[in-house]
Amino acid sequence: MIAAARGNRRRDPVIDISEADLEPHRRELTAYCYRMLGSSFEAEDAVQETMVRAWKALDRFEGRSSLRSWLYRIATNVCLDMLRGPQRRARPMDLGPSSAADAPLAPGLPENTWIQPLPDAKAFGPDADPADVAASRDSVRLALVAALQHLPARQRAVLILREVLRWQAREVADLLGTTVVSVNSALQRARATMASLDLEDATADAHHPHHEERDERDDDRREMLERYVDAFERYDMTSLVALLHEDAMFSMPPHPMWLRGPDQIVRWMTGPGAECQGSRLVATAANGCPAFGSYRQAGPGLHRPWALQVLEISEGRIKGYHHFLDTSIFTTFGLPAELRS
């Protein structure tokens, strides 16, 4: 909490801002910082630091800009500070060609190598406009967030503010303390970089972010997900294959290995991944996609966290099948520490 930063202050009564005025902005700032940083943990840290800095600086807030713009300025500076290192987060498919299911599994790479999943609940408010939520979900897809990491930090901020959040060039210039000309130049360079990226799933265009078809009926999607849960928990590969796109991609961070196509995925799941047989799933949502906490059997009637599964759906089938093995993210998603039956 930011209460620790409180002190006795004199403020202009016309601009009387409290901690309660800052909190409603937390979700959208979390989504913004996540796009900038590619990590749900770092995004939450950045937003917390933003709130602390904002509270400490309330005496200097003169109301020349909106509170929202002022908070975005602080959050941007926090993210720019955090991005001074050379590390660029990525997905396994951004680092090299696909593997064969029977290839030796390479050791896992450090956590800061990877794009991490973001809980939908931390980015989208329950009362938000459905159209705004749909657009926001598109802009936190794993592929798009990974593509953004190719941009220098300030270009990244410009692209997100202009293309995703639809700020005017003058607003972005004021936020970054620069000129409209500089903002427009940065935006052009960022667009050129994004257009040049040769991504495996071709979903990195910030102008036309990837999304599942909006004309899919909700009940069709629910039925497909129910079929997925049934197939996975019974470990029925025939039923699972029927749900996979012909170009489905399977990844398993922190390991750099990734697979393409149902045949390779099934060979993995019935080979090295066969220990997942008997697992149970708990539904959640990540990066605007359906997701599941996967719990492996640890004893009679006991299942413990194993991976967070994120399912990217295209044309009514699973196109991206991503398993994040860092079980510390289960707490971030509010998933139970174990399942007993």
FENWO-V729276 format. One record per residue. N is the residue number from 1. RES is the residue in one letter. D_CENTER is the distance of its C-alpha to the mean C-alpha in Angstrom with 1 decimal. Layout:
n-><N;N>
res-><RES;RES>
d_center-><D_CENTER;D_CENTER>
This chain:
n-><1;2;3;4;5;6;7;8;9;10;11;12;13;14;15;16;17;18;19;20;21;22;23;24;25;26;27;28;29;30;31;32;33;34;35;36;37;38;39;40;41;42;43;44;45;46;47;48;49;50;51;52;53;54;55;56;57;58;59;60;61;62;63;64;65;66;67;68;69;70;71;72;73;74;75;76;77;78;79;80;81;82;83;84;85;86;87;88;89;90;91;92;93;94;95;96;97;98;99;100;101;102;103;104;105;106;107;108;109;110;111;112;113;114;115;116;117;118;119;120;121;122;123;124;125;126;127;128;129;130;131;132;133;134;135;136;137;138;139;140;141;142;143;144;145;146;147;148;149;150;151;152;153;154;155;156;157;158;159;160;161;162;163;164;165;166;167;168;169;170;171;172;173;174;175;176;177;178;179;180;181;182;183;184;185;186;187;188;189;190;191;192;193;194;195;196;197;198;199;200;201;202;203;204;205;206;207;208;209;210;211;212;213;214;215;216;217;218;219;220;221;222;223;224;225;226;227;228;229;230;231;232;233;234;235;236;237;238;239;240;241;242;243;244;245;246;247;248;249;250;251;252;253;254;255;256;257;258;259;260;261;262;263;264;265;266;267;268;269;270;271;272;273;274;275;276;277;278;279;280;281;282;283;284;285;286;287;288;289;290;291;292;293;294;295;296;297;298;299;300;301;302;303;304;305;306;307;308;309;310;311;312;313;314;315;316;317;318;319;320;321;322;323;324;325;326;327;328;329;330;331;332;333;334;335;336;337;338;339;340;341>
res-><M;I;A;A;A;R;G;N;R;R;R;D;P;V;I;D;I;S;E;A;D;L;E;P;H;R;R;E;L;T;A;Y;C;Y;R;M;L;G;S;S;F;E;A;E;D;A;V;Q;E;T;M;V;R;A;W;K;A;L;D;R;F;E;G;R;S;S;L;R;S;W;L;Y;R;I;A;T;N;V;C;L;D;M;L;R;G;P;Q;R;R;A;R;P;M;D;L;G;P;S;S;A;A;D;A;P;L;A;P;G;L;P;E;N;T;W;I;Q;P;L;P;D;A;K;A;F;G;P;D;A;D;P;A;D;V;A;A;S;R;D;S;V;R;L;A;L;V;A;A;L;Q;H;L;P;A;R;Q;R;A;V;L;I;L;R;E;V;L;R;W;Q;A;R;E;V;A;D;L;L;G;T;T;V;V;S;V;N;S;A;L;Q;R;A;R;A;T;M;A;S;L;D;L;E;D;A;T;A;D;A;H;H;P;H;H;E;E;R;D;E;R;D;D;D;R;R;E;M;L;E;R;Y;V;D;A;F;E;R;Y;D;M;T;S;L;V;A;L;L;H;E;D;A;M;F;S;M;P;P;H;P;M;W;L;R;G;P;D;Q;I;V;R;W;M;T;G;P;G;A;E;C;Q;G;S;R;L;V;A;T;A;A;N;G;C;P;A;F;G;S;Y;R;Q;A;G;P;G;L;H;R;P;W;A;L;Q;V;L;E;I;S;E;G;R;I;K;G;Y;H;H;F;L;D;T;S;I;F;T;T;F;G;L;P;A;E;L;R;S>
d_center-><23.3;24.6;28.2;29.2;29.2;31.7;35.2;38.2;37.6;39.5;37.6;38.9;39.2;38.1;34.7;34.3;30.6;29.6;26.5;26.2;25.8;22.8;20.8;20.2;18.0;15.6;12.9;12.8;13.1;10.1;8.0;10.2;10.1;6.4;7.2;10.3;9.6;6.6;7.1;6.8;10.5;11.4;9.8;12.0;14.8;14.7;15.0;17.7;19.5;19.3;21.0;23.5;24.4;24.7;27.0;29.1;29.5;30.4;34.0;33.1;31.2;33.9;32.2;32.5;28.9;26.9;25.3;21.9;22.6;23.9;20.8;18.7;21.3;21.0;17.2;17.5;20.3;18.5;15.6;18.4;20.2;17.3;16.9;20.6;20.4;20.3;17.3;14.7;11.7;11.6;11.5;15.0;16.0;15.7;18.2;21.1;22.7;22.3;24.3;27.0;26.5;29.7;28.8;28.7;25.3;24.5;23.7;20.2;19.0;18.0;14.6;14.1;14.3;11.0;7.4;6.2;4.4;3.9;7.3;8.4;11.4;10.2;9.1;11.8;15.4;17.8;20.3;18.3;19.9;18.7;18.8;16.6;14.1;14.3;13.8;10.9;9.1;10.2;8.9;5.1;6.1;5.7;9.2;9.1;6.8;9.2;12.0;11.6;12.2;15.6;16.8;18.9;17.3;19.6;19.1;15.4;16.1;18.7;16.8;14.0;16.8;19.1;17.3;14.3;16.0;19.5;21.2;24.7;25.6;28.0;25.4;23.1;26.3;27.3;24.0;24.1;27.9;28.7;30.4;29.4;30.8;28.5;25.4;26.5;27.2;23.8;22.2;24.6;23.8;20.0;20.6;23.0;20.7;17.9;20.8;22.1;19.2;20.3;17.2;18.1;16.5;17.3;14.2;13.7;16.1;14.9;17.9;17.3;13.7;13.6;13.9;15.9;19.4;19.9;23.5;22.6;24.1;22.2;24.9;24.6;20.9;21.8;24.7;22.7;20.3;23.4;25.0;22.1;22.3;26.1;26.1;23.8;25.7;29.0;27.7;29.3;28.3;30.4;28.5;25.1;26.1;27.0;23.4;22.0;21.9;24.5;22.0;19.4;17.5;17.1;15.3;15.5;14.0;15.8;18.4;18.4;20.1;18.8;20.9;21.7;23.7;24.8;27.8;25.9;23.4;26.3;28.3;25.6;25.2;29.0;29.6;27.5;25.1;27.9;27.6;24.8;27.6;28.2;24.7;23.5;20.2;18.8;16.7;13.5;10.4;6.7;4.5;8.1;9.7;12.3;11.8;14.6;15.7;18.3;21.4;24.1;27.8;29.2;32.6;34.5;32.5;29.7;26.2;23.7;20.0;19.3;15.8;12.7;12.8;10.3;12.6;12.2;15.5;17.9;21.5;21.5;20.6;17.8;16.8;13.9;14.6;12.3;13.6;12.1;15.4;14.6;16.0;15.6;12.1;14.4;15.6;12.3;12.1;15.8;16.9;20.6;21.9;24.1;25.6;29.4;31.7>
